[in-house]
Amino acid sequence: MAPAILILTFLSLSILPVLVSKPSVAADSGKIFVWGRESEYDNLDPHLIYDNSRVASRINLYDTLYRWVDNPPKLIPWVAESYEVSADSKKWVFKLRKGVKFHDGSELTAEDVVYSMERQIALGQGAAPLFKAVMDPGDSRAIDRYTVEFNLKKSYSPFLSIITALNLVNPRILKTNEKNNDWGSGWLSNHEAGSGSYQLVDYDPAVGFTMKKFDDHFLGWKGPHFETARFKTVREVASRVLALQAGEIHAADGYLLSEQLEKLEKDPNVKIIAEPSMRTFLIKINNQKPPLTDVHVRRAISYAFDYDGFINGVLKGKVSRNCGPIPANLWGAPKDLKCYEYNIEKAKKELAQAKVKVDRPLVIHTNIAYNLTKDAALILQNGLAQLGIELKIEEKPWPTLTANTAKMETTPDMYTLWVSTYYPDPNNWTGEAYNTAHAGTWKSGSWYQNPKMDALFDKAILSTDQEERKKLYEEASRILVDEAVDIFIYNTNWNGPFRKDVKGIRFCPISNGQEVRWMYWE
């Protein structure tokens, strides 16, 4: 007997007034909106990049079936109007809007959604691990022109949450530009083939990219909006702050150092939009590289980090201590989780129990675009020195830092990492990072191996009972902390600095506020 189908239908976006910017002025002034960021936009292919440093091109140039908006995040229909899911959560059917256009004017149909999923899985990078865990090539099919079906190998509770990571691409353009069966990835790395609110104007990987409003976007345009916007790489934080104050850029990243924020708060031409976030900061530890294979060595390292000095000294209390992998403001994070503290005596006792001795310098990679990551490494370096352990600090660009984690051998002993909210489910911070099925990604660079935990994570994503899932993730968190798999440090707050005349800002943790379509000049 075929499984029963649960039908869930959402209101059309056309009648959701929250999605339409309300005009407070006449027309756009023609001025180009410039967002200065630390990010290097080294690749535009939405199926090869999956991190919040480079989310701007994905969220603005491409559409998805559903989308997360606002804070706390709300899931709303986007290219899809509604979905149906079978009782066993294996069959998902999405009904598409009619008349959605790609930037070349062709209509987006179910066949294009199937191609997008097949391409994402085949390339095996970006968001592919999310889908490959439950889907094989050929598990997607177009039932008709506006209906697409995904057949999962097993139940997968976060599927609706992660469908927002499937960016829809135009196969007609990509097939024309294929070389050596590369799915057009060489061409798409510096072009675009989307249907998003904005379309690409120009791109330089050393500088950034410029985009213009796509007049035929299915959502329509009411009220004023930015006609043209540019995402520009400005590596040095001091340069971003000065450029923002001078009006050379109109927005900067929302995770600036406290002294920079204090400077901007005093500027009458700048405003800071503060929002709670679920973005955690941690130091990843390569659990497969001796002496870090020994749990007592890892615990000693966790006790050697000065959490209070970092949070209250360097960051001046603008973040919250987060003792485990899951953000404390999300279900699945245990309320009774015991924090590691800065305690050199406890660290020495742990080292004394270690069977694998620390007989070499350790190496930590930090993000060259963020001085804060080096500050964290310096604090750890000081703590480890008191244990007689040398820590070498190497600064790396983000693309290099993440590329190194593809193999255990090239992953450093440790590296600094923010884990952003790609979808608001505990699996985003745990299963993807510590289930061996996801090994070889920048999230999973601890190379943690524990069959018991693999089974726990698999059970959590199969269950449709959130209370059961909550208990499983709480158990996982306790184990990960007890085994000191990584150094869990804090949860961030987003403090987005903008020029005063920028309006319509809608922060969402999934896109870090970088979706431009809502914004306009005052």
RODO-2510 file (C-alpha; in nm, 4 decimals, decimal comma):
residues 522
     n   res          X          Y          Z
     1     m     0,0000     0,0000     0,0000
     2     a     0,1330     0,3410    -0,0892
     3     p     0,2179     0,5606     0,2106
     4     a    -0,0342     0,8229     0,3062
     5     i     0,0388     1,1762     0,1948
     6     l     0,0327     1,4697     0,4306
     7     i    -0,0507     1,7889     0,2432
     8     l     0,0848     2,1203     0,3637
     9     t     0,0081     2,4329     0,1694
    10     f     0,1317     2,7845     0,2380
    11     l    -0,0115     3,1165     0,1382
    12     s     0,1137     3,2597    -0,1866
    13     l     0,3907     3,5134    -0,1448
    14     s     0,1873     3,7587    -0,3444
    15     i    -0,0482     3,8032    -0,0502
    16     l     0,2153     3,8185     0,2230
    17     p     0,2551     4,1916     0,2890
    18     v     0,5643     4,1388     0,5046
    19     l     0,7540     4,0449     0,1923
    20     v     0,7022     4,3774     0,0184
    21     s     0,9118     4,6825     0,1010
    22     k     0,6896     4,9760     0,1860
    23     p     0,7900     5,2908     0,0041
    24     s     0,8904     5,5870     0,2153
    25     v     1,0498     5,7797    -0,0691
    26     a     1,0035     5,8233    -0,4373
    27     a     1,2466     5,6337    -0,6588
    28     d     1,5908     5,4810    -0,6222
    29     s     1,8549     5,7498    -0,6535
    30     g     2,0624     5,5472    -0,8981
    31     k     2,3443     5,5242    -0,6439
    32     i     2,5132     5,1829    -0,6286
    33     f     2,4758     5,0069    -0,2949
    34     v     2,8153     4,8669    -0,1884
    35     w     2,8620     4,6050     0,0803
    36     g     3,2232     4,5773     0,1932
    37     r     3,3074     4,2351     0,3303
    38     e     3,6084     4,0330     0,4300
    39     s     3,4980     3,7527     0,1972
    40     e     3,6839     3,6514    -0,1144
    41     y     3,4334     3,5712    -0,3859
    42     d     3,6582     3,3193    -0,5572
    43     n     3,3780     3,1144    -0,7142
    44     l     3,0172     3,1911    -0,8107
    45     d     2,8962     2,8346    -0,8726
    46     p     2,6177     2,7882    -0,6138
    47     h     2,6644     2,4102    -0,6162
    48     l     3,0342     2,4334    -0,5283
    49     i     3,0227     2,6909    -0,2475
    50     y     2,8300     2,6444     0,0743
    51     d     2,9397     2,8822     0,3459
    52     n     2,8121     3,2102     0,4793
    53     s     3,1267     3,3948     0,3782
    54     r     3,0130     3,3622     0,0168
    55     v     2,6360     3,3445     0,0645
    56     a     2,5755     3,6789    -0,1101
    57     s     2,5990     3,5399    -0,4634
    58     r     2,3778     3,2405    -0,3871
    59     i     2,1036     3,4252    -0,2003
    60     n     2,0745     3,7123    -0,4497
    61     l     2,1436     3,5539    -0,7896
    62     y     1,9549     3,2278    -0,7330
    63     d     1,6166     3,1112    -0,6129
    64     t     1,5246     2,8048    -0,4081
    65     l     1,2031     2,6090    -0,3571
    66     y     1,1579     2,7441    -0,0038
    67     r     1,3447     3,0186     0,1782
    68     w     1,4262     3,1188     0,5350
    69     v     1,3520     3,4817     0,6227
    70     d     1,3670     3,7060     0,9298
    71     n     1,4755     3,6274     1,2854
    72     p     1,3777     3,3895     1,4396
    73     p     1,3909     3,2198     1,0989
    74     k     1,0594     3,1503     0,9256
    75     l     1,0350     2,9056     0,6375
    76     i     0,8227     3,0388     0,3512
    77     p     0,7363     2,9136     0,0012
    78     w     0,9509     3,0627    -0,2733
    79     v     0,9617     2,9032    -0,6187
    80     a     0,7418     2,6278    -0,4784
    81     e     0,3843     2,7112    -0,3776
    82     s     0,3342     2,4096    -0,1525
    83     y     0,4612     2,0634    -0,0746
    84     e     0,3318     1,7191     0,0183
    85     v     0,5202     1,4636     0,2258
    86     s     0,4420     1,0950     0,2716
    87     a     0,3705     0,9551     0,6172
    88     d     0,7122     0,7851     0,6245
    89     s     0,8831     1,1143     0,5240
    90     k     1,0516     0,9520     0,2234
    91     k     0,8529     1,1037    -0,0630
    92     w     0,8450     1,4820    -0,0995
    93     v     0,6404     1,6460    -0,3752
    94     f     0,6685     2,0186    -0,4500
    95     k     0,4233     2,2188    -0,6620
    96     l     0,5937     2,5029    -0,8483
    97     r     0,4655     2,8474    -0,9343
    98     k     0,3902     2,9036    -1,2970
    99     g     0,5732     3,1748    -1,4856
   100     v     0,8953     3,1874    -1,2813
   101     k     1,1647     3,3109    -1,5188
   102     f     1,5374     3,2582    -1,5394
   103     h     1,7466     3,5620    -1,6202
   104     d     1,7533     3,4614    -1,9902
   105     g     1,3709     3,4770    -1,9995
   106     s     1,3063     3,1007    -2,0120
   107     e     1,0568     2,9510    -1,7682
   108     l     1,1745     2,7572    -1,4634
   109     t     1,0052     2,4158    -1,4585
   110     a     1,0168     2,0872    -1,2683
   111     e     1,2770     1,9494    -1,5120
   112     d     1,5082     2,2349    -1,4116
   113     v     1,4649     2,1486    -1,0434
   114     v     1,5512     1,7855    -1,1185
   115     y     1,8605     1,8940    -1,3120
   116     s     1,9654     2,1196    -1,0242
   117     m     1,9433     1,8343    -0,7730
   118     e     2,1203     1,5906    -1,0045
   119     r     2,3970     1,8441    -1,0657
   120     q     2,4390     1,9211    -0,6942
   121     i     2,4722     1,5521    -0,6084
   122     a     2,7008     1,4749    -0,9041
   123     l     2,9443     1,7554    -0,8240
   124     g     2,9668     1,6304    -0,4667
   125     q     3,0685     1,9653    -0,3216
   126     g     2,8934     2,2581    -0,1587
   127     a     2,5623     2,1438    -0,0114
   128     a     2,5903     1,7991    -0,1744
   129     p     2,6600     1,6086     0,1515
   130     l     2,3220     1,7219     0,2837
   131     f     2,1421     1,5495    -0,0022
   132     k     2,3782     1,2588    -0,0744
   133     a     2,3090     1,1274     0,2739
   134     v     1,9525     1,0427     0,1662
   135     m     1,9441     1,0603    -0,2137
   136     d     2,1143     0,8948    -0,5091
   137     p     2,1276     1,0107    -0,8715
   138     g     1,7893     0,9456    -1,0288
   139     d     1,5916     0,9896    -0,7079
   140     s     1,4339     1,3101    -0,8413
   141     r     1,1704     1,3210    -1,1141
   142     a     0,9373     1,5672    -1,2797
   143     i     0,5799     1,4435    -1,2501
   144     d     0,4612     1,7218    -1,4792
   145     r     0,5827     2,0661    -1,5832
   146     y     0,5156     2,2184    -1,2408
   147     t     0,5459     1,9208    -1,0038
   148     v     0,8727     1,7686    -0,8828
   149     e     0,9179     1,4614    -0,6644
   150     f     1,2128     1,3652    -0,4448
   151     n     1,2344     1,0024    -0,3313
   152     l     1,4568     0,9628    -0,0273
   153     k     1,6332     0,6396     0,0660
   154     k     1,5281     0,6852     0,4273
   155     s     1,3321     0,9230     0,6446
   156     y     1,5136     1,2504     0,6950
   157     s     1,3589     1,4996     0,9346
   158     p     1,5578     1,8086     0,8253
   159     f     1,4762     1,7661     0,4535
   160     l     1,2404     2,0624     0,4291
   161     s     1,4940     2,2730     0,6186
   162     i     1,7783     2,1824     0,3832
   163     i     1,5790     2,2129     0,0590
   164     t     1,6568     2,5841     0,0963
   165     a     2,0182     2,4926     0,0148
   166     l     1,9279     2,3659    -0,3336
   167     n     1,9921     2,6612    -0,5637
   168     l     1,8042     2,6323    -0,8922
   169     v     2,0134     2,6671    -1,2080
   170     n     1,9305     2,6944    -1,5769
   171     p     2,0334     2,3683    -1,7513
   172     r     1,9985     2,5110    -2,0999
   173     i     2,2770     2,7596    -2,0346
   174     l     2,4974     2,5123    -1,8498
   175     k     2,4685     2,2358    -2,1061
   176     t     2,5776     2,4827    -2,3708
   177     n     2,8874     2,5626    -2,1664
   178     e     2,9858     2,2130    -2,0524
   179     k     3,3440     2,0966    -2,0979
   180     n     3,4593     1,7407    -2,0337
   181     n     3,1362     1,6519    -1,8520
   182     d     3,1947     1,9178    -1,5858
   183     w     2,8249     2,0144    -1,5647
   184     g     2,9307     2,3608    -1,6770
   185     s     3,1154     2,4227    -1,3491
   186     g     3,4135     2,5852    -1,5179
   187     w     3,1877     2,8383    -1,6857
   188     l     2,9609     2,8896    -1,3849
   189     s     3,2534     2,9669    -1,1561
   190     n     3,2613     3,3185    -1,3059
   191     h     2,9148     3,3535    -1,4610
   192     e     2,5620     3,2871    -1,3377
   193     a     2,2584     3,0932    -1,4565
   194     g     1,9936     3,1810    -1,2034
   195     s     1,6487     3,3290    -1,1613
   196     g     1,7150     3,5309    -0,8445
   197     s     1,6098     3,8819    -0,7531
   198     y     1,9328     4,0163    -0,9021
   199     q     2,1398     3,9220    -1,2031
   200     l     2,5129     3,9431    -1,2537
   201     v     2,6646     4,2512    -1,4181
   202     d     3,0361     4,1923    -1,3692
   203     y     3,2689     3,9780    -1,1606
   204     d     3,6339     3,9831    -1,0597
   205     p     3,7438     3,7212    -0,8033
   206     a     4,0020     3,9654    -0,6691
   207     v     3,7449     4,2424    -0,6172
   208     g     3,3915     4,1025    -0,5928
   209     f     3,0795     4,1196    -0,8065
   210     t     2,8135     4,3668    -0,9185
   211     m     2,4482     4,2828    -0,9799
   212     k     2,1378     4,4612    -1,1029
   213     k     1,7706     4,4178    -1,0209
   214     f     1,5985     4,1489    -1,2281
   215     d     1,2790     4,3236    -1,3314
   216     d     1,0986     3,9987    -1,4175
   217     h     1,1575     3,8268    -1,0852
   218     f     0,8492     3,6221    -0,9936
   219     l     0,8021     3,7986    -0,6598
   220     g     0,7561     4,1315    -0,8312
   221     w     0,8758     4,4714    -0,7170
   222     k     0,6727     4,7223    -0,5196
   223     g     0,8140     5,0366    -0,3709
   224     p     1,1781     5,1420    -0,3928
   225     h     1,4601     4,8882    -0,4182
   226     f     1,8286     4,9030    -0,4983
   227     e     1,8682     4,8996    -0,8745
   228     t     2,2353     4,8019    -0,8528
   229     a     2,4371     4,6468    -0,5706
   230     r     2,7979     4,5432    -0,5327
   231     f     2,9662     4,3025    -0,2929
   232     k     3,3248     4,4107    -0,2585
   233     t     3,6160     4,2387    -0,0863
   234     v     3,7809     4,4661     0,1710
   235     r     4,0084     4,2423     0,3734
   236     e     4,1266     4,4699     0,6512
   237     v     3,8667     4,5396     0,9189
   238     a     4,0032     4,8900     0,9766
   239     s     3,9663     4,9629     0,6046
   240     r     3,6036     4,8463     0,6090
   241     v     3,5243     5,0688     0,9056
   242     l     3,6905     5,3751     0,7507
   243     a     3,5191     5,3134     0,4160
   244     l     3,1816     5,2853     0,5895
   245     q     3,2356     5,6100     0,7772
   246     a     3,3421     5,7832     0,4561
   247     g     3,0356     5,6588     0,2681
   248     e     3,2495     5,4619     0,0206
   249     i     3,0646     5,1460     0,1255
   250     h     2,7166     5,1319     0,2767
   251     a     2,7346     4,8135     0,4856
   252     a     2,9941     4,5892     0,6455
   253     d     3,0007     4,2503     0,8138
   254     g     2,8021     4,2094     1,1347
   255     y     3,0781     4,0504     1,3416
   256     l     3,3245     4,3353     1,3884
   257     l     3,5473     4,3660     1,6927
   258     s     3,4012     4,5549     1,9881
   259     e     3,6333     4,8552     1,9547
   260     q     3,5346     4,8933     1,5895
   261     l     3,1665     4,8739     1,6810
   262     e     3,2127     5,1363     1,9516
   263     k     3,3716     5,3672     1,6964
   264     l     3,0815     5,3183     1,4545
   265     e     2,8192     5,3655     1,7253
   266     k     2,9484     5,7193     1,7741
   267     d     2,9207     5,8040     1,4033
   268     p     2,5952     5,9938     1,3290
   269     n     2,5946     5,8646     0,9706
   270     v     2,6082     5,4964     1,0712
   271     k     2,3554     5,2735     1,2455
   272     i     2,4099     4,9344     1,4082
   273     i     2,1335     4,6770     1,3768
   274     a     2,1687     4,4234     1,6585
   275     e     2,0140     4,0777     1,6281
   276     p     2,0596     3,7533     1,8238
   277     s     2,2347     3,4903     1,6173
   278     m     2,2971     3,1165     1,6229
   279     r     2,6506     3,1469     1,4848
   280     t     2,8908     2,9561     1,7076
   281     f     3,2670     3,0025     1,7320
   282     l     3,4963     2,7118     1,8083
   283     i     3,8461     2,5814     1,7550
   284     k     3,8420     2,2581     1,5594
   285     i     4,0792     1,9820     1,6716
   286     n     4,2011     1,7112     1,4329
   287     n     4,1172     1,4049     1,6433
   288     q     4,3087     1,1709     1,4122
   289     k     4,6460     1,3445     1,4335
   290     p     4,8670     1,2344     1,7281
   291     p     4,8958     1,3513     2,0025
   292     l     4,5403     1,4862     1,9580
   293     t     4,4139     1,1293     1,9302
   294     d     4,4338     1,1143     2,3108
   295     v     4,1223     1,2466     2,4856
   296     h     4,3298     1,3666     2,7815
   297     v     4,5425     1,5840     2,5533
   298     r     4,2272     1,7344     2,4037
   299     r     4,0801     1,7967     2,7482
   300     a     4,4031     1,9629     2,8578
   301     i     4,3830     2,1923     2,5550
   302     s     4,0205     2,2775     2,6384
   303     y     4,1232     2,3718     2,9928
   304     a     4,4095     2,5852     2,8573
   305     f     4,1856     2,8360     2,6780
   306     d     4,0984     3,1538     2,8695
   307     y     3,7271     3,1792     2,7862
   308     d     3,6495     3,4716     3,0166
   309     g     3,9566     3,6648     2,9028
   310     f     3,8556     3,6216     2,5409
   311     i     3,4824     3,6873     2,5790
   312     n     3,4949     3,9685     2,8342
   313     g     3,8370     4,1102     2,7497
   314     v     3,8813     4,0903     2,3735
   315     l     3,5091     4,0860     2,2863
   316     k     3,3962     4,3013     2,5799
   317     g     3,1019     4,0781     2,6602
   318     k     2,9272     4,1246     2,3246
   319     v     2,8950     3,7460     2,2779
   320     s     2,7623     3,4640     2,4967
   321     r     2,9559     3,1652     2,6287
   322     n     2,8457     2,8511     2,4457
   323     c     2,9683     2,5354     2,6158
   324     g     2,8799     2,2851     2,3443
   325     p     2,8312     2,2433     1,9703
   326     i     2,4637     2,3511     1,9500
   327     p     2,3700     2,7171     2,0065
   328     a     2,2282     2,7570     2,3569
   329     n     1,9210     2,9339     2,2111
   330     l     1,8198     2,6316     1,9999
   331     w     1,6388     2,3159     2,1063
   332     g     1,8744     2,0220     2,1463
   333     a     2,1311     2,2143     2,3517
   334     p     2,1356     2,0705     2,7074
   335     k     2,0571     2,3267     2,9750
   336     d     2,2799     2,1444     3,2231
   337     l     2,5836     2,1134     2,9976
   338     k     2,9050     2,1549     3,1954
   339     c     3,1458     2,4121     3,0536
   340     y     3,5207     2,3767     3,0313
   341     e     3,6877     2,6547     3,2241
   342     y     4,0298     2,8113     3,2047
   343     n     4,2159     2,6012     3,4603
   344     i     4,5854     2,5253     3,4102
   345     e     4,5996     2,2895     3,7078
   346     k     4,3214     2,0731     3,5633
   347     a     4,4964     2,0882     3,2266
   348     k     4,8184     1,9564     3,3819
   349     k     4,6305     1,6700     3,5486
   350     e     4,4770     1,5723     3,2159
   351     l     4,8170     1,5781     3,0454
   352     a     4,9585     1,3548     3,3168
   353     q     4,6955     1,0919     3,2277
   354     a     4,7669     1,1035     2,8551
   355     k     4,9154     0,7899     2,7005
   356     v     5,0226     0,9858     2,3916
   357     k     5,2712     1,2550     2,4834
   358     v     5,2906     1,5962     2,3185
   359     d     5,6387     1,5691     2,1666
   360     r     5,6116     1,8285     1,8900
   361     p     5,4809     2,1818     1,8316
   362     l     5,1118     2,2029     1,7461
   363     v     4,9845     2,4118     1,4540
   364     i     4,6672     2,6194     1,4366
   365     h     4,5313     2,7855     1,1220
   366     t     4,3425     3,1125     1,1563
   367     n     4,1427     3,3162     0,9042
   368     i     4,3600     3,5942     0,7641
   369     a     4,0519     3,8136     0,7093
   370     y     3,9538     3,8068     1,0768
   371     n     4,1946     3,9428     1,3371
   372     l     3,9660     3,7936     1,5982
   373     t     4,0638     3,4402     1,4992
   374     k     4,4297     3,5223     1,5568
   375     d     4,3397     3,6739     1,8951
   376     a     4,1790     3,3424     1,9901
   377     a     4,4867     3,1531     1,8754
   378     l     4,7147     3,3829     2,0761
   379     i     4,5090     3,3220     2,3912
   380     l     4,5340     2,9470     2,3365
   381     q     4,9050     2,9815     2,2611
   382     n     4,9574     3,1519     2,5965
   383     g     4,7638     2,8842     2,7837
   384     l     4,9466     2,5973     2,6150
   385     a     5,2821     2,7595     2,6835
   386     q     5,2072     2,7188     3,0545
   387     l     5,1809     2,3454     2,9870
   388     g     5,5115     2,3416     2,8008
   389     i     5,3362     2,3008     2,4641
   390     e     5,4377     2,5178     2,1696
   391     l     5,1592     2,6380     1,9408
   392     k     5,2465     2,7761     1,5975
   393     i     4,9965     3,0148     1,4372
   394     e     4,9539     3,0214     1,0586
   395     e     4,7125     3,2683     0,8964
   396     k     4,5260     3,1403     0,5895
   397     p     4,2657     3,2846     0,3479
   398     w     3,9235     3,1271     0,3991
   399     p     3,9257     2,9275     0,0697
   400     t     4,2651     2,7788     0,1600
   401     l     4,1634     2,7080     0,5165
   402     t     3,8553     2,5160     0,4073
   403     a     4,0265     2,3366     0,1186
   404     n     4,2812     2,1930     0,3612
   405     t     4,0052     2,0064     0,5447
   406     a     3,9240     1,7867     0,2449
   407     k     4,1764     1,5292     0,3686
   408     m     4,2780     1,4306     0,7182
   409     e     4,6452     1,4588     0,6253
   410     t     4,6166     1,8209     0,5110
   411     t     4,3894     1,9286     0,7972
   412     p     4,6014     2,1114     1,0564
   413     d     4,6097     2,0161     1,4235
   414     m     4,3576     2,2923     1,4893
   415     y     4,1783     2,5719     1,3087
   416     t     3,9354     2,8478     1,4020
   417     l     3,5813     2,8247     1,2718
   418     w     3,2419     2,9896     1,2895
   419     v     2,9505     2,7563     1,2237
   420     s     2,6672     2,9601     1,0816
   421     t     2,2974     2,8801     1,0634
   422     y     2,2599     2,7137     0,7263
   423     y     1,9309     2,5743     0,8548
   424     p     1,7966     2,5978     1,2121
   425     d     1,8192     2,2325     1,3103
   426     p     2,0715     2,0781     1,5556
   427     n     2,1972     1,8560     1,2742
   428     n     2,3550     2,1684     1,1216
   429     w     2,5996     2,1869     1,4144
   430     t     2,6361     1,8186     1,5075
   431     g     2,5536     1,5528     1,2478
   432     e     2,7216     1,7440     0,9681
   433     a     3,0301     1,8023     1,1800
   434     y     3,0746     1,4755     1,3689
   435     n     2,9055     1,1982     1,1692
   436     t     3,1758     1,0183     0,9708
   437     a     2,9426     1,0191     0,6688
   438     h     3,0269     1,3888     0,6313
   439     a     3,4041     1,3554     0,6643
   440     g     3,6077     1,5739     0,4314
   441     t     3,4107     1,8966     0,4681
   442     w     3,5182     2,2165     0,6428
   443     k     3,2618     2,1529     0,9154
   444     s     3,3907     1,8025     0,9866
   445     g     3,7612     1,8829     1,0110
   446     s     3,7889     1,7309     1,3573
   447     w     3,7811     1,3898     1,1816
   448     y     3,5920     1,2488     1,4776
   449     q     3,5174     0,8767     1,4531
   450     n     3,2671     0,7128     1,6866
   451     p     3,0278     0,4428     1,5569
   452     k     2,7996     0,4960     1,8560
   453     m     2,7649     0,8622     1,7656
   454     d     2,7103     0,7836     1,3978
   455     a     2,4183     0,5629     1,5006
   456     l     2,2856     0,8356     1,7297
   457     f     2,2983     1,0999     1,4556
   458     d     2,1363     0,8625     1,2061
   459     k     1,8566     0,7915     1,4511
   460     a     1,8059     1,1642     1,5121
   461     i     1,7560     1,2462     1,1449
   462     l     1,5258     0,9491     1,0903
   463     s     1,2933     1,0438     1,3732
   464     t     0,9950     1,2706     1,3118
   465     d     0,9383     1,3163     1,6862
   466     q     1,1069     1,6421     1,7874
   467     e     1,1073     1,5534     2,1568
   468     e     1,2945     1,2323     2,0793
   469     r     1,5342     1,4213     1,8538
   470     k     1,5896     1,6800     2,1255
   471     k     1,6994     1,4113     2,3724
   472     l     1,9300     1,2522     2,1166
   473     y     2,1051     1,5807     2,0395
   474     e     2,1362     1,6578     2,4089
   475     e     2,3060     1,3204     2,4580
   476     a     2,5343     1,3873     2,1602
   477     s     2,6331     1,7260     2,2989
   478     r     2,7312     1,5786     2,6346
   479     i     2,9481     1,3135     2,4692
   480     l     3,1192     1,5622     2,2373
   481     v     3,2008     1,7922     2,5273
   482     d     3,3161     1,5082     2,7527
   483     e     3,5512     1,3866     2,4794
   484     a     3,6704     1,7437     2,4117
   485     v     3,6301     1,6823     2,0401
   486     d     3,6642     2,0575     1,9747
   487     i     3,7049     2,3715     2,1854
   488     f     3,3549     2,5177     2,2126
   489     i     3,3749     2,8890     2,2901
   490     y     3,0830     3,1246     2,2210
   491     n     2,7661     3,2132     2,0351
   492     t     2,7686     3,5425     1,8486
   493     n     2,5348     3,8353     1,8249
   494     w     2,4998     3,9993     1,4835
   495     n     2,5701     4,3723     1,4868
   496     g     2,5185     4,4872     1,1301
   497     p     2,6678     4,8301     1,0548
   498     f     2,4925     5,0259     0,7786
   499     r     2,4839     5,3822     0,6538
   500     k     2,1849     5,5644     0,8015
   501     d     2,0052     5,5968     0,4673
   502     v     1,9863     5,2195     0,4060
   503     k     1,6368     5,0892     0,4810
   504     g     1,4514     4,7584     0,4498
   505     i     1,7177     4,5483     0,6228
   506     r     1,5803     4,2075     0,7201
   507     f     1,8301     3,9989     0,9114
   508     c     1,8039     3,6221     0,8917
   509     p     2,0683     3,3959     1,0518
   510     i     2,0687     3,1730     0,7432
   511     s     2,1856     3,4513     0,5095
   512     n     2,3428     3,6836     0,7679
   513     g     2,1238     3,9675     0,6421
   514     q     2,2797     3,9675     0,2950
   515     e     1,9609     3,9274     0,0928
   516     v     1,9430     4,2622    -0,0853
   517     r     1,5961     4,2492    -0,2423
   518     w     1,4265     4,4065     0,0596
   519     m     1,6629     4,7043     0,0848
   520     y     1,6234     5,0597    -0,0449
   521     w     1,7503     5,4132     0,0061
   522     e     1,5690     5,6432     0,2418
***
